[in-house]
């Protein structure tokens, strides 16, 4: 399935929704138009967490970014407020903006230029990866600090002993409870067998 086919098939859903001429169908048409643009930008290699987020990363590719932002605002109102009354003017304006944005993206070629995609990747993904690496590094440093603290200080050793004491206490408690439960179940089973045998006798 090519990118253009995906775009056309999804836009058909928008057109079908408009034929319904109901408020709920108009809302669905705007949502589907948003999905169409989002899918297209994703296929072009634009990173982001939402259609609006992706569009802002490549805003220079759109001929009327202001109108597109207004369309996003309408879509967000639809999703956030179920009772939102969408006017026919809002529907037409939003869909026209989405359609123009799709044409803008399509006329830009098969994909966002490699240089620009690399830039977007560095700006979007690298900070997230660095944050994860930073958290991992902090975790490792904290663990190593704890190990050194417990090894080199008297109070650290006492804390470890205290924690181990609690762990052993609960461990043995669990063992005792499990043994007691096994004994009770065993007695119940034996009693059941005995009663069955007695009834047959």
PyMOL commands that set and color helices and strands:
alter all, ss='L'
color gray80, all
select helices_A, chain A and resi 3-20+23-43+51-57+59-61+65-80+88-106+114-152+154-200
alter helices_A, ss='H'
color red, helices_A
deselect
rebuild
show_as cartoon
